[in-house]
Amino acid sequence: MSCDFGSCDAQPLGEDLNVERIGATAVPDKIDVMIPMRDGVRLATTVFVPKEGRGPWPVLLERTPYGRLGLRQGEKRAGAARDPEAHDIARQFCALGFAVAVQDCRGRYDSEGHFRKYISEAEDSFDTIRALKEMEFCDGRIASYGQSYSALVQTAVGPLNPPGLMAQAIDSGGFSNAWRNGVRQNGVVEMKQAVWLFREAAQSPAALANPALRNALLGEDFQAWLGRTPWAKAHSPLSAHPDYEAALLELFDPKAATTDWDSLALATEAHYDLYARVPILFMSSWYDPYARSISELYCGLKDHQPCQIILGPWTHCDHNSSVSGDVDFGPHALLDSWAGSWVDYRARFFRAAMQGGSLDGPTARFFLMGGGSGRKTAQGRLDHGGQWVVAAGWPVPGTESSTLYLAQGSALAERAPAGAVSRSFPYDLKSPVPTLGGDFSSFSPYLEAGSFDQVQPENAAQCPTPGQRLADRQDICVFRTAPLTEDVAVAGCVEYDLKISTDGGDSDITLKLIDEYPAGPDYPEGYAMLLGDTILRLSHNVPEGQEVTGRTVSVAGTLCWTANRFAAGHCLRLDISSSNFPKFELNHAAVRDGGEGITNVLHLGAETGGCRLTLPILPKDVWS
């Protein structure tokens, strides 16, 4: 049976659908269509239409590479017995007066075409919105929603300003600048991207249609492959799937001709002036890899249009858990603790945006970590606690900057050391510093995101010395303040400015911000709670064609965006090294002639301007 959806030429996915004309009494709750893109490729789309009332309706759009009708783990309510499916969320929105369209991205599941991660999402999103706007069930108003990759497709299309787009809810995804954060971190590959490609290759149409290919992919030991870098053609965990292997190898090529780092999908910040002037609801979390991007996107767009931002203490898309890694932030950390139904919250936001009214809720709401007992919970985790803070903006107006210098004796001090002072540390490519938590996604079961004590655990593949504190490794420089005399809240963008040299062909520099607990009844050696980290590559900070070896390189940038209350008696700690593996790729140029290990030098003295951290200090009247 054919479907009449106006001028978009949408075609039925199957011939067994009992599709009635939109607006009739017997309207079905689900319609499957194939929506054509500008190049003729058709994308599988399911539309849920309210059974009650007469249309047309405003339409909410979610585009995903994970299966348009699959599970939506990130939508799980607190205490729910199971993860919801796409139709569960769609029907809740339908009950509130919206039609809902969910779509498989190009080359995924039931959609046609060739999948190339990120590349076609701007144009495909535009064409989909344009097509939906002309369909009879749509009243001409469209809003988009979704998390992770489904957030990226929204930021990609924003600068194209599609007709009919009225609002966006961008959750835990999107790139302000993917070279700086999200795909690469200051040019260094975030290995979560490699894990994602490895995992999703087995869900590609080619693998689903070919059991032998799928079994070959599922049979690869990715953990073992982590120890066999660098990868090359026919020498990678994806050698069985040439298309996905090509994408994997392209990921590690910083000069890949097919990667446009200024594109709509990968660098939204380059297109803020073109972005659709619609209300946006942003959400992310401190142990989500997109907290920085979401914060930067909000800051870049808030002066152009109404924006709200929510930042919790969770890992990627896990909004209703009080636990991130080995740390518990208490029952108030859950999204449901104040938002109630997240579907209802977004519905109110969409309704206000579509009616031109004021947005519901404060401009900024963020979770300030800290303030707990510091003891072990009944489940054996650190009770760090925390509280929600509402504010007129992000960063919070009235936030003051405080500078701490890296100084002698491993100190973080208010003044730079006088004279020529330096601190050196070795790096051996064969013995990288292991990743112990952090803000990443897609790494399960190889790594767990969140905050952990910086002590090597038992039975971890990348941790050769169980029980060793990372602070005791010779290849890590530790700097800490004196124990604080009163509570201090840091909230916003933490920045660094370093002067570094190396005797290697290149070197990476990693930084970790840590809330260091003193010794206590449950933690006799204290607890080094990870707040955030970053990495940079020296060769990306010198003129092209010039050597790094022996040169003092000035590097500055963002360590992390966070919000944490450092309690009296705690120390604020900074760890500096040259690796954080496998969160970030290894730098195989970080060797001396003959493949020997290298030595890096931090130049701390005032004659170089010193090395320093800049901290955003939250006024006490905001949180006390």
LOKOL-607398 format. One record per residue: residue in three letters; x, y, z of N, C-alpha, C, O in turn. Coordinates in steps of 0.05 Angstrom, whole numbers, plus 5000, padded with zeros to 4 digits. Atoms other than C-alpha are relative to their C-alpha. Layout:
<drenses>
AlaXYZXYZXYZXYZ ...
</drenses>
This chain:
<drenses>
Met501749765000500050005000501850255000503750265015 Ser498349765001502850684983499350205022497150195033 Cys500449794980503651265031500150274986501950334970 Asp500049735011501751975013501050195021499650275039 Phe498849814981506552435051500750264987502850384993 Gly499549755013506253035006502349984980502649774967 Ser498149975021512053254963502749875006504649894990 Cys497450114993517652884999500749744987503049654987 Asp499550265013516752234961500949785019502349605010 Ala499350214981517651825024498749744991496449744982 Gln501150265009516651085009499749815023501349825042 Pro500450194978513950525053502449815002503649734983 Leu497950204995519050065086499049724993500549564982 Gly501150265005514349475080497250034987496050244989 Glu502549985014508049315041497749905017495449905008 Asp502150114984504149015099499050205021497750125040 Leu500949804981502849675135497150084995496450134972 Asn502849905003495649865148500050305007499150385028 Val499649714995497050615141497550154991496750144967 Glu502349835007490951065144500950284996503150365003 Arg499349725005490851785123500450155027498750125045 Ile499449864976493952235176497750185007496750334990 Gly502249834990488652585219497449855002495549955014 Ala502550164998483352035212499849885027501849875043 Thr500550114973480251715273501749765005502649725028 Ala498650254996483851055262503050024995504249844984 Val497149965005490851345259501649795015501349765039 Pro498250194986496050805274502150155016502650395012 Asp498049874983501350945326502849994988504650124998 Lys497350035011507150755281499949984969498249844958 Ile499850015029508950885208502949984992504650145002 Asp497350045009515250635174500350114972498850044954 Val499649895026517951025115503050014994504749995012 Met497349965009524351105075500150294989498850354969 Ile499849725008526251845069502450044982504749984990 Pro497849975018530552015008501750255006500650465013 Met498149784997536752455015500550124973499650024953 Arg499549855025539252944962501549834980501349894956 Asp498650175020543652394931498549754993499549574980 Gly501750245006537951884928500149785020498449615020 Val499950204978540151474988497650035018496950265024 Arg502449994984534051295030500749915029502049715033 Leu499450054972534251305106497449895014495350025013 Ala502250134987529750845147499150175024500650245041 Thr501249824980525051255191497449885011495749804995 Thr502550084987519551055240498850255013500150385029 Val501449784989514351575258497849905019496249735011 Phe502150064981510151515321498150235001499050465005 Val502049795001503651905317498049965023497249745028 Pro501950034978499052055376497449874990496349944969 Lys502650125007492751615375497750195007495650184994 Glu502149834991488752135412500250284987502450374983 Gly500049735012486752805382500450004970501049794959 Arg499749985029487253055311502550174995503050375008 Gly497649855007493753275279499350234981497050294977 Pro497250074997497853555252501250085027500050235042 Trp498649964974502853555310502850114995503950084973 Pro497149955001509653845324501549745002500649555015 Val498550255002514953315310502650025015504150225012 Leu497450034987520853105353501649794984500649574979 Leu498350175016526652795314502449905015503850065028 Glu497550124990532052315337501249844978500049664967 Arg498550155020537252065288502349855014503749975031 Thr498150164985541851495311501449794982500249694964 Pro498750225014547050995286499649745015500749535007 Tyr500250234982545050505342497549844997497049665013 Gly502550145004538450255315497750175009497350215033 Arg502149814993532450705312497949895019496650045033 Leu502050124982528050205349501249855023499949705037 Gly498650154979533249955398499750125028498150295033 Leu500049914973534650065471500950285003502550384986 Arg499149734994535550755500500850005030499450115047 Gln499050034973539750615562500250275014499750285038 Gly499749744988540951355574497450135008497550345021 Glu502649894993533551475582498849855025496649915033 Lys501150174978532850985641499450175024501050345032 Arg500849864976529051255700501349885025502149645025 Ala498950114975531751185771498249785010495749825012 Gly501550224989529550515799498649834980497349644988 Ala501450165021526950245733501249724998503649695002 Ala499250285001527249495724501549934974503049744973 Arg498750065025529549525652500650264985499550474991 Asp499549775018532449985599497650044982496549844971 Pro502249965019527050315557500949964971503349984965 Glu499550015029526550215482499050264987497650425000 Ala500749755014525650755431497050055000496150285003 His502949955001518150645427498950085027496850215028 Asp500949914974517450735502500350305003498450435013 Ile499549714998520451435498498150144981496950354988 Ala501749875021516651605434497150015010495850225006 Arg502850004992509951405464499550195024497450305026 Gln500349804979511251835525499750284988498150444997 Phe500249745014512452435480497350034985496150244985 Cys502549995014506352255439497750065019495950215012 Ala502149944980502052265502500050295008498050395019 Leu499849724993504452975512499550184976499950434978 Gly500949845022502153205444502050044977501750224961 Phe498049985022508153085398499949744983499349534994 Ala499350235016509352625340503049965002504550165007 Val497150064997516252285342501049844976499849644969 Ala498750145022520752085285502849905009504450065019 Val497350114993526751625297501149884974499749754959 Gln498850075026531651475241502749885003504349965020 Asp497350125002537551025226501850184983501050264961 Cys498249845016543551425202500949844975500649604974 Arg499050115025546351305133501849765004503849775019 Gly498250234998549350605125499849845025501549675030 Arg500350144974546750355192497349875000495349994993 Tyr502450164997541549815204498350004975499349904954 Asp501750025023535749915155500350224980499050234959 Ser499549785019538350545121501949924978503749764982 Glu498350055023541650535053502550175003502850345020 Gly497649845001548450825036502349895015502249685027 His497550084988555450785062500550175025500450425024 Phe499649854975556850975135502950105002504849945001 Arg497549884994562551455146499550185024498150385023 Lys500649884974562651685218500250314998502250414990 Tyr500249714998560452415225499650144973498450354972 Ile499549855025561552595151497450114988497450344979 Ser502449915015554452635123497750095018495550145009 Glu502249954982550452805186498750274997496350305001 Ala501249735003549553545173497950004977495750084981 Glu501749995023546553465104497649805003495449874996 Asp502250194997542552835121498050105021495650055017 Ser501949894981539553175182498350224988495950234992 Phe501549785014537653785140497949884982495649974983 Asp501950115018534353355087497749865014495449875005 Thr502150134985530552955139498150205012495750165011 Ile501749794989527953575174498250134979495950174983 Arg501549885022525853875108497849814991495649904985 Ala502050195008522253235089497749975020495449975013 Leu502150024979518653165156498250245000495850215005 Lys501649754999516353885152497749994980495650114985 Glu502050015021512453735089498049765003496149754988 Met501850234997509053095115497550095014497550285030 Glu502649914991501653145133499749995030498050145041 Phe500350024970502452945206501550235014501150275038 Cys498349794988507353525218498750274997497850344975 Asp501249745001504754215235502050224992501550464993 Gly498049825009511154525209502150075020504150205014 Arg498149954978514754545276501449745007500249545012 Ile498350244995520554065289502150085021503350295020 Ala497849974981525153985349501649744999500549534993 Ser498350245000530953495355501049945028501250125045 Tyr499050094973533453095414501849764996501949644974 Gly498350245001538252535430502750045014503550275018 Gln497549994986544752365465502249864985501749694968 Ser497650115012551752185446500150064970500150294962 Tyr499949945029552052095370497550154991497650324972 Ser502449865007544852335367500050295009498450455000 Ala499549724995547252985398501850124979501350354970 Leu498249905022552753055346498550074975499150274962 Val501449955024547853015289498550275002498050404982 Gln501449754996544253615319501950244998501350444985 Thr498249785003550354065327501150024972501850244963 Ala499150005028552453865256498150164982498950314965 Val501949875017545954115226499350285008498350444992 Gly500749734990545154735269500950234981499350404976 Pro499249785018549355185223498650014973498850214959 Leu501550005025545154975163497250135003495850184983 Asn502549864994539055295197497649884984496450024968 Pro502150125016533954795169497250125005496650195028 Pro502649884996526955075158498249825017498149585013 Gly501850164983522054855212501349935027499949865045 Leu498850074975527254725266499550225021499950455016 Met500949814980524755045330501649985026501750175041 Ala498550044974529154755387501749754998501249584981 Gln498350234998534554255404500549935029500850115046 Ala499150104974536053825465502549834996502349604987 Ile497450125007543453645459501349885025502150035043 Asp499450154976545553115509502549834996502549644981 Ser497650164998552652865520501349944972502049714966 Gly498850035026555352975450500250264984499150464993 Gly499649775016557253455395502850115004504050075025 Phe497349905000563853795379500150304997499250414977 Ser499249725005565854505391502450004981502650174963 Asn497650035017572554285360501049725005502349675026 Ala499450284996573753545350503049945000503849735010 Trp497150034999581253635340501050045029502949925038 Arg499249934973581653925410498749835021499849795043 Asn501450164980576553485445497849844986496149954972 Gly502250175010572152895426500949784982500349554986 Val498750205017575852545370503049995006504149775010 Arg497349974990582752795387500050195024498250365026 Gln499749814978585053155450502550154994504850054997 Asn497849835009589453725427501749864979504249884980 Gly498750145022591153295367500749725006501549574987 Val499450284993592352645405497549835000495449915011 Val502450165004587552085388498949905027500349795043 Glu501550124977582351915441499349714991497849674972 Met500250275009582551155437497149895002496649674991 Lys502850085000575151105452498949994972497049834966 Gln500950015028574251255378500749744987499249634971 Ala499250265011578050625360498349785011497549604996 Val501750214988574050205409497250024988496049814982 Trp502649975012567650495380499949874972498049724966 Leu500050125027569550305309500249695001498949554986 Phe499750294997571649605332497349885008496549674997 Arg502650104991564949505368497950024979496449834975 Glu502249955019560449805315500449864973498549834958 Ala499650155025563749435257498349755000497349664979 Ala501550254999560248805281497050054997495549864993 Gln502849935004553549185276499550134973497450234968 Ser500349875026554749445206498349824982498149574987 Pro501650175017550049205151501649774987500549554984 Ala498450215012555748815119500449775019500249535011 Ala499550214980557148435184497449865006497349615010 Leu502650124993549748315199499149824977497649634982 Ala500850175023548848025129501949774995501349594979 Asn497950205005555147595132500949885027502750005040 Pro499350124974555647135194503049945003504149975025 Ala497250064998562846945177501650265007503450255023 Leu498749754994565047675177499450095028501250175043 Arg500749924972561247825241501549835020502549945040 Asn498550174981564347225276502950065001504250055022 Ala497249935000571247425253500550255016502550275031 Leu499749754984570248125283499649945029501250045046 Leu500550064972567347855347502249835013502549835037 Gly497950184990573047365353502750155006504550035017 Glu497549864995578447905355500350085029498350165042 Asp499449924973581748055422501050295000503450334996 Phe499249725001581848815425502050065022503850225017 Gln498249954978585348815492502949934991504850074997 Ala497450085010591148435460501150204979503450264978 Trp499249815021591148915401501150265011502750404998 Leu499149754987592249505448503149995004504450205004 Gly497150034996599249235459501649964975504049914975 Arg498750055026600749175385499950244982499850214957 Thr499949755016600749895362502850064992504749975005 Pro502149885017601950225315498849804981500149604973 Trp501550185019596749895270500550094972501250324966 Ala499649945028597249855195498049824984496749654996 Lys501950165017593149565137500749715003503049635000 Ala499750294996592048825149501449935026501949695032 His498950054973595148905218498550195019499650395029 Ser501749844983589449175260497749825010497249614998 Pro502350164991583448915299497750004981495849854985 Leu502249995019579049095239500949914972499649984952 Ser499150085026582948765183498049834985498149824960 Ala502150165014576948315168497950174987496450084970 His502049825011572748925151501450244988501850445002 Pro498349795012576649365101498850285003500450475008 Asp501149734997571749955104500550115028501350345030 Tyr499649914973572050005179502950025007503750195023 Glu497149974995579549875180501050264988502750395000 Ala499149755012580550455132499250245018500850425021 Ala500849784982576550905179501850005026502450215036 Leu498350024976580750645238502850124995503850285011 Leu497349905006587450795204499950304994501850445000 Glu500249715006584951475180499950155026500950385028 Leu500249874974583451635253502850085011503150295024 Phe497449954989590851595269501850164982504250214988 Asp498549835019593052015210499250295004497150374995 Pro500849734994593052745233499750174975498550394975 Lys500249855025593652975160498349864979498649914955 Ala501750145019588452525129498550194983497150374993 Ala501249805019586052885067496949995001495650194994 Thr502950035000578952625077498850115026496350115029 Thr501049894975578352935147500150304999502350424998 Asp500249715000575953655147499450095029497250085038 Trp500249934971577253895218498450265004497950335027 Asp501649764999573454545202497149954991495650154987 Ser502750065011567154185178497850065020498450115044 Leu502349954983560154295206499949805023499349885046 Ala500250214979560453635244502350015020501849965043 Leu497750034983567453695272500950265013502650265031 Ala499149754989568154435288497750205000497650394984 Thr502349824999561554765306500850285006499650474997 Glu499249734992565355355336500850174976500750424978 Ala499349855024567555555266497650114985497850254966 His502449945015560255645246497850125019495550115012 Tyr502049894981556955975307498350224987495950244993 Asp501549785011554856575265497849914981495950064976 Leu502050115017550756125220497949835015495949755003 Tyr501650204985547555695275497150105002496650345006 Ala502849944997539955675276499450135027500350035047 Arg500549854975537456185327497649885014495550015016 Val502150144986533255685366500949955028503349935034 Pro499350074973532955525440501449735001500649544987 Ile498550254997537854975461500349935029500950095046 Leu499650124973537954535522502549824998502449614985 Phe497650165000545054265534500249845025499349935047 Met499450164976546853695581502549834996502949724975 Ser497750175000553253335599500749945029499049995047 Ser499350084973557053095660503049995003504549974983 Trp497249964995563853125693501749764991504149804985 Tyr498550235009565952415673499049904973499249674966 Asp500850045028562952465603502250134983503150354990 Pro497949875017568052605547499150264987500750394974 Tyr501049765014563553175523499450235019498150435010 Ala500549774982563353625585501350254989500250474991 Arg498649775010568454075553498650114975498150354973 Ser501349925024565054095485497350145006496750354995 Ile502749894994558154215515500450285013498950465007 Ser499549744987560954775559500850214980499950444980 Glu499149815020564455105500497750074980497550304972 Leu502349945018558255035455498150195013497150385001 Tyr501849824985553955355509501250295000499850484994 Cys498749744998558955925518500150144972499850394971 Gly499949885027559456025442497450094989497350254971 Leu502649945012551956055429498250165019496150265009 Lys501949884981548856345493499450304995497350405003 Asp500549725006549657065469498350044975497450264969 His501549985025545956905404497149915003495449994988 Gln502650124998539956515429499549905028501549885044 Pro500550104973536556245492501349725003500849554987 Cys498650254994540755685522499849935029499950105047 Gln499850114974540355245583502249795000502849674980 Ile498050214998545854785609499749865027499249985047 Ile500150174976545654205658502649835000503249704980 Leu497550164998552153875682500049845026500049965048 Gly500250184977551853275729502749875006504749934993 Pro497550144993557052825762500349724988501949564997 Trp500350275010555552225718502249934980503850104972 Thr498650085024559151815666498250034976496050134979 His501349945025557051835594497149894999496749654999 Cys502950075004549351835588498849845023496749735020 Asp501050164977548451515657498850195020500050235042 His501049774985544052065686498749935027498450115044 Asn501450074976540651675741501649795017500549605027 Ser498350154982546551365778501550205018502450415008 Ser498549834982549751675839502949935001504550065014 Val497350114999556151285826501450064973500350014952 Ser498249975023561751475777502649875007504249985022 Gly497650144993567250965780499849895028498049735034 Asp499950104972569050835853499150215020499650195043 Val500849784983565951475880497050034999495750014978 Asp502949974998558851585905499450295007500550405027 Phe500749724996555852285901497350045015496450265018 Gly502449984984549552125940497450004983497650054959 Pro502550035015542152045921499150254986497650244966 His500849765013541352775903501450044972500750224957 Ala498649985026546152665844498349924977498950004954 Leu501750115021540752315804498550234986497550414999 Leu501649815015537452715749497150015009495950225012 Asp502850014992530652475771499550145027497250205034 Ser500349894973531952765841498850284999497650375018 Trp501149735002530053455815498450044974496650214973 Ala501349965026527853385742497449844998495749904981 Gly502350185004522652845753500549844975502749744970 Ser499750135025521352535686501650174980500850404975 Trp498349855019526752745636498450054974498850254960 Val501749965023521552645581498250255005498050424987 Asp501749774993516853135616501650264999500650474989 Tyr498449764999522453635627500650104972500350344966 Arg499549915028524353645553497550084986497550274970 Ala502549925013517153665532499250295008498350444991 Arg500649734992516154295573501850204986501050414977 Phe498149835015522454585542499250044971499150264961 Phe500849985028520154415472497550164996497350334978 Arg502549855003513154685483500550305003499450464988 Ala499549714996515755345510501550114976500950334967 Ala498549905023520655405452498250034975498450234961 Met501749995023515355255400497950225002496850314982 Gln502049794996510555755430501250275004499750475008 Gly498749754997515756295437500050115028500450355032 Gly500149914973515156315512502749985014504749915001 Ser497550014984520456355567500649715006498949545009 Leu499150274994524555725580499649935029499950105047 Asp500550104973522855305640502649935014504249785003 Gly497750074985528255275693502250204999502150394983 Pro497849804999534755645710501849974975501749764961 Thr498250015023539855815656502149795003502849654984 Ala497950204995545155375688499449855026498649965046 Arg500350174976544654795736502349804999502549644980 Phe497750185000550954405755500349875028499549985048 Phe499550154975553053895807502750075010504750014997 Leu497449944987558454145854500749755017499549705038 Met499250244986562053515876501450075026502750285028 Gly498749964975564453455948498150075022495850135018 Gly501649944977561953556018499049755014497649775034 Gly500950254987560852816035501749945024503450095033 Ser498750084976563452436095502949924996504549935015 Gly497350105005569752176061500449725010502749615008 Arg499850284991568251486089499249814978498349904956 Lys501050205019566750846052497049965004496049945026 Thr502950064998559450726035499749705006501749555006 Ala500650284996556150056049500949834977501549594980 Gln499150145024558049865978503050024996504149924976 Gly497149995001565450035991501150224983503450224975 Arg499149785017565750675951500550255017499550275040 Leu499449754986568351365971497450175001496350234980 Asp502349824997562651805998501150284997501950415016 His499049735006564652455964497750215002498250445008 Gly502349824997557652755963499950224979501450224960 Gly500349775018555553395929497350135001495650045016 Gln502549855000549953885915499650134973501550194958 Trp500749865025546354195856500150305005499250405026 Val499849714998547654935844498650114975499150024953 Val501349865023543255385800501350274998502050405018 Ala498749755004546156005769499050134975497550014959 Ala500949855023544956545718501649954975500950054953 Gly498450065024550256285671502249805007502649735030 Trp497850194997556155815661502350104982501950124957 Pro499450004971561455965683498350195016497050375005 Val501849854982557856265743501050295001503450345006 Pro499149714997557957035742501150055028500149955048 Gly498749944975562557295796502349805007503749845027 Thr497850194996567356695791502750154997503050314978 Glu497449865000574556935806502249804992502049564998 Ser497750175008581056665777502150005022502750215034 Ser497850034981586556405822502249854987501849644974 Thr497750135013593556225798501749865020502449975041 Leu498150154984597855685827502449924983502049834960 Tyr497550065015605155595805501249735009501049665032 Leu498550244994608954945800502750095011504250244998 Ala497749894986614655055849501849775011501349545007 Gln498150194988620454715886498649825020496549905031 Gly501050184980619154125930497249904994495749835012 Ser502650105009613153895889497650175010495450075014 Ala502149834989609154495913498450134978499450194956 Leu501749815015603354865882499850245017498650235039 Ala499749774983604555565907498950254986498350244962 Glu501249755010601956275898502150164984501350354970 Arg498049855014608656515870501849814984502349584993 Ala498150165016613256255815502750005014503550205026 Pro497450014988620056025839501950194986501850234962 Ala498049825011625756525829502349844988502949624998 Gly497650135011631756345786499349774982496949714976 Ala500350225019632755755739499449745015501349615024 Val500950244986628755195771498749814980497149904964 Ser501250195019626854565734499449745014500349685036 Arg500850274990623853875745499949814977498549864957 Ser499950195022625353285701498649745007498349675030 Phe501150274996621952615691500449844975500349944953 Pro499550185023623252015646497449914988495349935000 Tyr502350145013618651675597501149774983502949814967 Asp499350245015619250975570497549904985495549824998 Leu502250085017614550805512499049725007496649665004 Lys500850284994614550075535498649985027497649765034 Ser501250014974611850255604498350255005499050415022 Pro501749764997606250765597498650015026498049815039 Val501649964976602551055655497149904994496049974974 Pro502750125005595950655661497850205005497950365023 Thr502549844996589150985654498549885024497949645025 Leu501650084977585450955721497650195002497650395017 Gly502449835001578651255706500350244982502450284970 Gly500049765016576851895672497450054985495449914989 Asp502449925015571952215624500049894972500750034953 Phe500150125026571151735567497649824997496249785017 Ser502350175005565851295535500949774982503249774972 Ser499650215020565450665492502249815007502949644990 Phe497650164994571250325528499349735014501149575017 Ser500750254986567449765564500349774980499549804957 Pro499350074973569549235580503050045007504049935027 Tyr497149974997576849465574500850205022502850175035 Leu499649804979576450075619497350095011495350084997 Glu502549894988571350365667500450305004502450385016 Ala499849714997570051115665499250075028498149915044 Gly500749904974568951545726502550065017504750075006 Ser497849924982573251735786500949765016499349605027 Phe498850224985578051245819502450115015503650315007 Asp497549954986583551275870502349934981502249734967 Gln497850045019590051335831502149815011504449875016 Val498450234991592750665855499449774981497149714975 Gln500450215019593850095807498549765013499349665033 Pro501750214988588449565819501149724992502949704976 Glu499450285007588948805817498749934973496650044967 Asn501250125024587548435752499250204979497150164966 Ala500549815022587849035705502249974980504649974986 Ala498050075021591248905638502250204998504550124992 Gln497949795005594949565635501450085026503050275025 Cys498849934974597049575708502049785009501149595022 Pro498150214994603549175717500849985030501949785038 Thr499150004972604549365791497650055018497350275028 Pro502349964983598149245830500750115028502650025041 Gly499549884974597749665893501850245000502050395020 Gln498249775002602750185869498450254996496750274978 Arg501249735004600450905877501450134976503950124974 Leu498849875023601451285812501950225009503950284995 Ala498349784990604551845853502849905006504750065008 Asp497450114993610351375869501649924975503949834977 Arg498650075025612151245796502150224994501650464998 Gln497949805006618651585773499350174976500550384972 Asp500649855024615451815708497750185004496550284984 Ile502249824995610152235742501150225019502250165040 Cys499449784983611452925771497550085015495450145003 Val502349934983606753075829500450275013502550335025 Phe499949744987605253785852497450025017495349955007 Arg502449974983600453935910500250255017502450345024 Thr500149784981598254505953500549905028500449665033 Ala500150074972599154516028497149925007495350014992 Pro502750064993593054216063498350265003499250455016 Leu501749764999587354716055499050065028498449885043 Thr501049924974585255116116497050045001495850055022 Glu502949975002578155196091499149884974500749844956 Asp501150115025573554906038500350204978499950444982 Val499849835024574755175968498549864977498949624973 Ala501550115022570055075909501150104973501350344969 Val499049945027572955045839497849924980496849704981 Ala502250065018567655095784500450164974500350404974 Gly499649875027568855235710502349874986502849634988 Cys497850095018574755175663502750035015503550255022 Val497350004988581454975694502050004977501949844959 Glu498149965021587255205651502949965009503549995033 Tyr497150044994594755065647501750174982500850254960 Asp498049865017600855425621502749895008503649935031 Leu497650144994607255025617502350074981501850154959 Lys497549975016614455095592501549735002502249655024 Ile499050285000617354415572502149964978501950094957 Ser498150095020623254115535500349705002499749585023 Thr499550295000625053405516502549944984503350094966 Asp497850095016631053025490499249784980500949674966 Gly501050195019626552565449499250134974499350374971 Gly500949905026624152625378497350145003496550304986 Asp502649874995617352835407499349915029500649745040 Ser501050094974613552775473497250095003496450314994 Asp502649924991606552785499500250095030501949995044 Ile500249914973604853145564497249975010495350074998 Thr502650044988599052925607499850155026501850185041 Leu500549864975595953305664497449885013495549824999 Lys502350104985591153045718499550185024501350255039 Leu500949844977587253465768498849815021497149655014 Ile500850204980586253085834499350145026500650345034 Asp500849924973582653205900501349795018500349575020 Glu498550194983587552885949499050015029499450205043 Tyr500950034972584352646013502349935018504249805010 Pro498050084980588552596076499449715010497349615004 Ala500550274988589351926112497650015018497250215033 Gly502450014983582951716147499449715008500949535000 Pro500650274989579651116181499749794978500649564981 Asp500650195021577450786116502250004978502449814962 Tyr497949975020583251026073502650085014503350325014 Pro497649944984589650976115502250154984503850294996 Glu498149865016593851236056498850244985499950344966 Gly501449795014588851766035498649894975498549654970 Tyr501450075024585051765970500550224979499950454984 Ala499449805021587152105905497749984980497849814962 Met502550015017580452255871500550164974500950404975 Leu499649875026581152405797497650174993495350094995 Leu502149815009577253015773499950044970497850064958 Gly499949955029579653115702502849974990504749985006 Asp497450025012585453035654500050094971498050124959 Thr499649935028588253225587502749914991504349805006 Ile497550085012594053095540500650204977498850314965 Leu499149835023598053505489502549884989504049735002 Arg497650105014603553345439501850234992500950424979 Leu498249785005609653785435500350074971500550304964 Ser499649955028610453705360497850164987498150284966 His502249845010603654025350500250295009498550455003 Asn499749734989606254645386502550144991503450335004 Val497749875012612354815344499450054971497849914959 Pro500449965029612655095273500549754984502349604990 Glu499950245016611554565221502849974987503950174976 Gly497450055011618054255199502450045019504649975013 Gln497949954980621954465261500149785021498049665027 Glu499750224981624653965311499150085028499250325036 Val500849954972622153895382502549975018502750115039 Thr497850084982628653605411501650255009502550414992 Gly498349794988632254085458498750285000500050465011 Arg501349755000627254645448498150035024496849845031 Thr501949954979623454965505497450094987497350304974 Val502649965013616154945483498050115020497750005042 Ser502149894983610755385513497349884991496649894967 Val502650125006603955035516498050105021498650125045 Ala502149914983597455285545497349904990497049864966 Gly502650105009590255055544498349935024498750005046 Thr501950094981584554735581500749735011501149544996 Leu499650264987585854175631497349865001497149634992 Cys502650124999578454045644497950215008498750435018 Trp502249854988571654345660499049825023498549585019 Thr500850164977569454125729498750185021498750425018 Ala501149864977565954325793500449835025499149625027 Asn499350174977568854065859500650175024501950385022 Arg499549874974568954275931502349855014502049635023 Phe497750114986575954145960499750075030499650305038 Ala500549964971574854046035502550085015504750025006 Ala497849934983579254336089501549755008500349545014 Gly498350234994585053866102500849854975502849694975 His499350135026585153626029502250174987502750404994 Cys498149855017590553815979498949994971497749804962 Leu500549995029589354035907502649904987504850014992 Arg497750135010594053605867500050004969497949974957 Leu499650015028596853625796502149794993504349805004 Asp498150205009600153015764500750054971498950094954 Ile499149965027604353105701501849774992503649695006 Ser498450225011607152545658500050024970499550234959 Ser500050005030607652335585498249794988498349754964 Ser501850205012602351805577497649965019497850005043 Asn502450084986595451585599498649804982496849864967 Phe500650215020594350925564498349785013499049695035 Pro500649955028589950665536497950214994496850224973 Lys501949795007585451275542500950154975499350224958 Phe498949855023590051635493502149824986503449654998 Glu498150155016594351355437502950055011503450265023 Leu497249974994601751245449501450174978500650174955 Asn498449845019606851715416502549844994504449845009 His497750185007611651255380502550164991504650044986 Ala497649845005616251845364501350105026503350235025 Ala498949914974617551955439502249815008502149685029 Val497650164995624251605436502550164992502350354976 Arg497549905010631551785429501149824978500049604974 Asp498850175020635951515374500649735012501749715034 Gly499550274989636350765382497649895015497749665025 Gly502450104986629450715413500050025030498349905043 Glu499849984971631650905483497850195011496750364996 Gly501949834987627051245533501050295001503450344996 Ile499349715001626952005538499750135027498750015046 Thr500349834976627352545591498750264993499650404974 Asn501349745003622653135595500750185023501350095045 Val499349804980624053775633497850215002497150334981 Leu501849784995619054255664501650245009503250215029 His498549764992621954955668498250185017496450315007 Leu501849874980618955255731500850285007499250435018 Gly498949744991623255875741498750244988497550224966 Ala501249755009620856585734501150104974499850254960 Glu498849905024625656705677498649904975498850024954 Thr501650105022621156285632497050085002495450024985 Gly502949944995614656555661498849795018496549835027 Gly501050214982613855925702497949824988497049874965 Cys502250195007608855355698497850045020498350065044 Arg502249934981601955475727497349884992496949804969 Leu502850065003594755285736498450255006499050405023 Thr501949794994589055775733497349875007496249724991 Leu502350144989583055575775497750205002498150425012 Pro502349834996575955865773498849955028497949735034 Ile500850034973574055975846497150105003496550344997 Leu502849934998566555975860499550155026500450075047 Pro500549844975564156515909498449835020496749675013 Lys501250174980562056215975497050035003495649855009 Asp502949964997555256535975498449854980495949834982 Val501450165020553556115914499449715010497449595003 Trp500250284993554555445948500049945030499149725038 Ser499950074971555455506024497350035014497149985038 
</drenses>
